[in-house]
Amino acid sequence: MKKILLGTVLVASAMFAKVSTIVPYAGYINYDNNQQKSIKDSAKFGGLYVSKGDLSYLLEFSYTYLDIKYKDSSISDLKQHDVFLAYSKYYPKFMIKGGIHYINNNDNIDLGGGETAIFAIGGYNWFGYNKLSYGLETYYSYYSDGKDENNLQKNVGVAQITPYISYSKAININTRNIISLKVNYIYAKDYMKKNYTSFEVSDTLYYKKFYASVKYYDGEMRSGVKDGGMNVYNTLDLMKNGGGVKLGYYIKPRLTMDVSYDINNFKEHNLVTDGGNSVAVLSLSYSY
């Protein structure tokens, strides 16, 4: 389900040799009003992200609580708890990352709770003040009490590989731009259609105390993972395309506030008509 990517943490790590970061966040999701396009009505979520690291490692932890309300009052609200834990080790020319994302909920109409194993390896090259990053993220999600597209109880396993490339360019002393591209390949042996491919592109511009980001994705993703493992979609819904914007401001060098707004288009499981949602998120980041 929906969490946020905490990109400001990486910026803080670059600014300070050693840094600990605390990020409380909250958001609201509004689904399509037409019941033929979405059985969900609205959702709210909130949580806390914490990290500790320096130029050689980064330890990350987050907890998110999600509450989804359905249009049909006979369906109980979904209550979900997400726990994410990851460790990244940085070397002069490459990095490795391992982690786990655990989900527990009361869902009995979709995949339910599960675990996602996370492993990534990446490299980077510096060209003066500019940086080229590239690598491969891998994920394996397992749902022991899930259901397939025919609503049959089944142990569901989903594998994903995500190659990526990113370029960070220092335009001048006040301005930096970061553009990135990811391609997601999913293999779901327990689904009728077993292979899914999608791509994500984003661009972030930093100027003095401000930054702004735009992103877009397209293709097909089912039961996928995004944002380095922070965002796990434990659902049979078929994601198709969407995008979003984020605006941020450094209140102080170590204190940042940002707000984001995303729009997603997808086909919910058991429905024949495409629907969608909009997601608004507010977060505050403090590094020390």
N, C-alpha and C positions, 0 to 999 in steps of 0.2 A: 504494500500500500504506500501511501504517500509520506515521505519524509523530505528533508532538504539537503542539498549539497553545501557544505560549509567551506566555500572557497577562500574566505578571508583568513582561515587558519593557516593556509599555505603561505599567504602573503606575510602574515605575522612571523612565521618561521624564518622567512627570508630576511626580515628586518632585524631580528634579535637572535643572538647566538643560542641562547636557551630561552624557551618560552613554554608557559603553561597557559591554556586557553579554556574559558568557560563560555558556553553559548546556550542560553535559554531561547526557545523558539515556540511559536504557536501559529496555528493556521486553521483555515476554514475551507471546506470543499462544497461546492454547489453543483448538483447533478441536473441533467435534463429534466424539465417539468413533465414531459410526456412519459407516461408509464410504459408505453410500448418501446421506448428508447432506453429507459433505465428504471430498475425497480428500486434504486436507492434514491433517497430524498436529499440528504445533506450529511456532512460529517465535520467533526472538529478534532483537532489533534494538538498535542503539545509535548514538549520533552526537553531534555538537557543533553548537550554534547560537551565532553571534556577531553582535552588532549595534553600531552606533555612530550616535549622533544627538544632536539637541538639539530645541528647540521648533520648528525650521524644517524638519528633515529626519530621515530614518531610513534607514540602509543596513543590510540584513540578508543574512546568508549562513548556510547550514546544509549539513551533510553527514550522511547516514544510511546505515548498512549493515544490510541485512536478509537473514536466512538462514531459509528455509522448508524444513521436512522433510515428506515425503509418506508416507502410510500404505503405499503400494506401493513396496517397496524398489527396483523396477526404474526408477522415475522419479528422476532426479538431483535433489538438493537445489537449490532456487532461490537463487542468490546475486545480490543486487541492490545497486546503488550509486545513491543519490539526491543530487543537488546542486541547491540552491535559492538564487537570488540575486534580491533585489528592492531597489528604491529608492523611497522615498516622500517627497514634497515637501509641506510644510504651509504654508498661507496663512491669513490671519485668519479666513476664512469657509469654506474648502474645502481639500481635499487631492487629489493625484493620485498614482498608484502604477503602476510598471511593473516587470516581472520575468520570469524564466524558471525553469522547473523541468525538469531533465534527468534521465532515468532510463536506466541501463545495466544489463542483466542477461543471464543465460543461458537465459531462458525460451523454450521452443519449443512450448508448448501453449496459450498465451493471447496477449495483445497484445504481449508483449515490452517492449523499451525504447522510449522516445520522448521528445518534447519538449512542454512546455506553455507557451504564451505567456500572460502575466498582465498585465491592465490594469484599474485601478479608479479611480473618482472618487467623492468623498464630500463632504458638507457637515456642518457642526455649528453649533449655537447654544447659547450659555450663558445660563442663567437663574439668576443668582447663582452658587452653588456647584454647580448641577445642569447637566448637559450632554445635549443631544439630538444624536445622530449618525445619519446616513442616507446612502445611496449605492448604487452599482451596481458589482459586480465582474464582470469578463468573462474568460473563459478559452477558449483553443483548443488542444486536444491533438492531436498527430499521431504515428501509429505506422506507420513505413514498412515494417515486417516483421510486421504484426499479422495476426490471423485474425478472420473474422466468425463468426456463430453456427453456420454450417454447416461450420466448420473449414477454410474456404477461405482461402488466402493472399491478403491484400488490404492496400492502404494505407488505414488507418482514420483518419478525422478526426472529432473530437467537439467541438462548440461548447456553451458554457454561459454563461448570464447569471444573476447572483445579486443581486437587490435586497435591501437589509437596512435595519434600523432598530434603534437602541439608545438606551437612556435610563439615564443615571448620576445617582443621587440621593444627596446627602449627607444622611443621616438625623440625625446629630449629629457632634460633633468626632471621635468614635471609630469611626463606622459609616458605610459607604457601600454601596449596592446598585446593581448593574448588570444590567439585563434586556435581552435582544436577540432579534430574530427575523430569520431569513433564509428566502428562498424560492429554490429552485434549479430553473431550467428548462434542460433538456438537449436538443439536437438532434443526432442521430447518423445522418447520411444513409446510412451503410454497414450499418446494422442493420435487421433485419426490422421491429421496432418502432422508430420514429425519434424519438419524443418521450417525455420522462420529466419528472415534476414531483415535488418533495419539499420539505419545510420543516424548519427547525431552530429550536429555541427553547432559550435558556439563561438562567440566573440565577446571579449571583455576589454573595456577601455578604462584605464586608471588615469585620472588627471587631478593632481594635487590631493585634496581631501575627498574627492568624489570618485566613484566608479559606477559604470553601467554595463550590463551584460544582456545579450540577446542570444536565444538558442532556438533550434528547430530540429525536429526528428521526423522521419518518414519510413515507411515500410511496414513490416508485420512483426510484432513481438507478443508472445504469449508466455506468461509466467516467467518474465525476464527479471534482470537485475540491472540497476543503474547506479551511477554516482559512487563507483568504487566499492559497492556492497552496502552502502547506506540505505539504498532504496530497493526493496524486494517486493515484486508484484505477485503476491501469493493468491492468484486468481486465474480463472480460465478465460477472462475477458481478453479479446483480441485487440491490442493497441495498434492504431494505424498511423496517426500523425498528430502533430501538435507543436507548440512552441511557447515561449515565455520571455519575460523581461525581468531584470532585477536592478534596483537602484540602491546604492549604498553611500554612506558618508562616515568619514573618520572624525568622530566628535573630538577625540584626542588620539595621539599616536597609538595608544593601546586599547581604545574603546571605539567600537564600530557599530553602526545600526544599518540594517538594510531591510527592504521590502521587495517581495517578488510576486508576480502574477503569471500563472500558466493556464493555457487552454489545451485540453486533450480530447482527441476524437477516437472512439473505439466502439466495438460491438460487444455488449455484455453477453455473458454466457446465458443460454436459453432464450435469447431474444433474437429476432431476425432483422431488426432495424438498427442502423448505427445511431449511437448516442454520443454523449460527451460530458465533460465536467470542466469547471474552472476552479483553480486553487490559488488562494492568497496566503502568503506566509510573512510573518514579521519575526525578525531575530535581532539579538543584541550580543555582541561578541566582546569579551574583555580578556586581554592577555597580560601576563605579569611574569 
